[in-house]
Amino acid sequence: MEKVIEQEFRGIGKIIESLDMEEGLPEEILKISEQEILGLKIPFKVSILSNDEFKVIEIKLSDSVKEVMHIIAKEFHQKLLPPEPEQPLDQLFYYDRHNNIMGPITDLAAPIWEVITQHHARLKLSLKLSLSIQVNANWKIAPKEEMTPRAILQLFDLDDGQYSLYHLDGSEPLPIDTLVKLHRGERFVALKDGKYGGR
């Protein structure tokens, strides 16, 4: 019995070695039990969107979409935002058989093998890093790279007549209608001080 299992394992190993990442999971792998699938680690082509550089990394088929996002981010020296324990605002996309980018994948708890098989996807994934910013305890995606403090406050549902916006380590309020160049992960503090309430 052990020899049979060993032969099967070697057979799967050969299949993995000859995988074409521009294709989906081969039928031979899909025929094995779910328990065996969960133990497999196979190569994927991955990238950060807007960057044409693809890297090949090994991913466990049992890894959740969220875990895969963390793995890809780490490979490109990035971190998902907002940080744990919050759900990331970044997004993961897959490629269909015609190499069209599809998604984003919304079920972050789903194992990646289910996503690949359900969508007949290639072994190819791209992570989109959102322009996420923080005001006080909340995170949102900024719609533009440059925004006024007024627009930032409105994005976070804060009354610009009652709140002033500060850089996290700043002591002076930001001029309400002067554009601020935003960076991913930038953090601000909104203080209710009514300075602008008399306009």
N, C-alpha and C positions, 0 to 999 in steps of 0.2 A: 504493500500500500504506500509506504514512504517513497519508494522508487517512482511510483506513478505520479505522486504529488510533485516530486522533484523534477520529473520530466515535464509536467504541465507548467511548473514555475519557469523552467528553462525556456519552454516554448513561448510563454508570455514575455519573458525577457528579450527574446529575439524579435518579437513583434514590436516591443517598445523601442528597441534599437533601430528598427527600420521605419519608425513612424514618420509620416509626412505631415508636418504641422500645418500645411496648407489644406489639409483634409481634416475630417472629423475623426472620432474614435473608430478604429477598425472593427468590423463585425466580430472578429475573434475575441476582442476584449469584451464586447457587449454580451457575448454568450456566456461569460463566466459569471459566477454568483456575485450578488451585490456585496457580500462580505469580502470577497477577493478583490473586487473593484476598489473598495474603500481602502485597501492596503497598498494600492498601486501609486507610484510616483512617476509622472511622465513629463516630457519636455513640452513647454508652451513658448510661443513667440509673444513677447509682451512689449508694450511701449507706453509712454506718456503722450497723450494727445497733443497735437500741434508740434510734436517732435517726431521726425521720421525714423529715428533710431529705434530699432527693435533689438531686444536681447532675448536670448534663449535661457529660460530657467526651468527648473523642475518644480512641479506643483503636485501635491497629493490630490488625487481625485476626490477624496473625502473632505478636503478643505472647503469651508463655507465661502461664499462670495466675499464676505467681509474680510475673512482671513487672507484670501487671495489679493484683495485690494491692499492690505497691509504689506504683503510680501512684495508686490510690484512697487509700491511706494518706497519701501526700504531699498530695493534693488537700484532705484534711481536717486537714492539719498534724499528722500522726501518723507514727510509724515502726513497722515490723513488728518483732516480738520473737519469739525472740531475734534480735540483729543478725547480719548476714552474718559469716561464711559459713554459719552454721547455718540449718537449715530453719525457717521461721516456725511458731510454734504458733498463730498467728492463722489464720482460715479464711475462704474465699470461698464465697458462696452465690449461686445463680441462681434465676430465677423461671420457672415453667412457663407454658404458654399460658393457664392459669386464674388466674394471678397468685399461685399458691402458692409459698412460698419452699422451695427444694429444696437438698440438699447436706448437708455441705460437699463441694466438689470436692476429690478426693484426689490426682489426678495434677497436680502443680504444674508439670510440664514440658510439658504439653499446650498447644498453641496455643488461644487463646480461641475461635477460629472453630469448631474441632472440638467444643468443649464445647457451644456454642450450637446447632450443627446436630445433633449426636448426641442431645441432650435436647429438641430442638424448643423451645428456650428463648427468652424475650423478650430484648431488648437492655437488660437490667436486672440489676444485680449489687449485692450487699451484702456488706460486709466485717465480720466479727466479730472484734473486738479482745479477745483472751483476757486474763485476769488472770494474766499470766505473771510469775513471780518467780524470782530467781536465788539459789542457795546455793552458795558456792564457785564452781566452774566450770560447774555444771549449772543448767539452766532447766526449770521445770515450771509447769503451770497450777494455780493455787490453787483448790480447790473452794469456798472461802468467802471473803468479804471480810474476815472477822476469824478469826484462828487463833492458837492458843497456840504458843510456840516448840517445845513438845513435838510438837504435831501437824505443824508445819513440818518438823522433823527427820525425823519418821516418813514424811512425804510424799517426802522425798529419800532414804529408806532408810538413815537414820543413827540409831544407837542413842542415845536421849535420856539413857541412863545414862552414856554416855562422852563426849558432845559437849555443848558450850554454844553458844548462838546469839547472834550479835552483829549489830547494824546494821553496814553496810559501814564507816562512819566512826566506829563506837562503840567505846569502851574498856571498857564494862561489859557483862557478859552479861545478856541479857533474862530476866526471871523466867519460869521454865519453864512455869508454868500461868496466866500473865496474858495475856489476849487482846491481840493486836497487830492494828491496823487496817492492812490491806495495800493497796498501791497498785500499779498496773500498772508493771512495770519495776523494782520494788523489789529491792534486792540485800542479801544477808546473807552473813555468814561463820560457818561452823561450825568450832569448834576442839575438838580432842580433848584435854580436860583432866581429865575424870573428876570434875569438881566435884559432879555430882549423883549419882555412882555409889553413895553410901552411904545413899540414901533407903530 
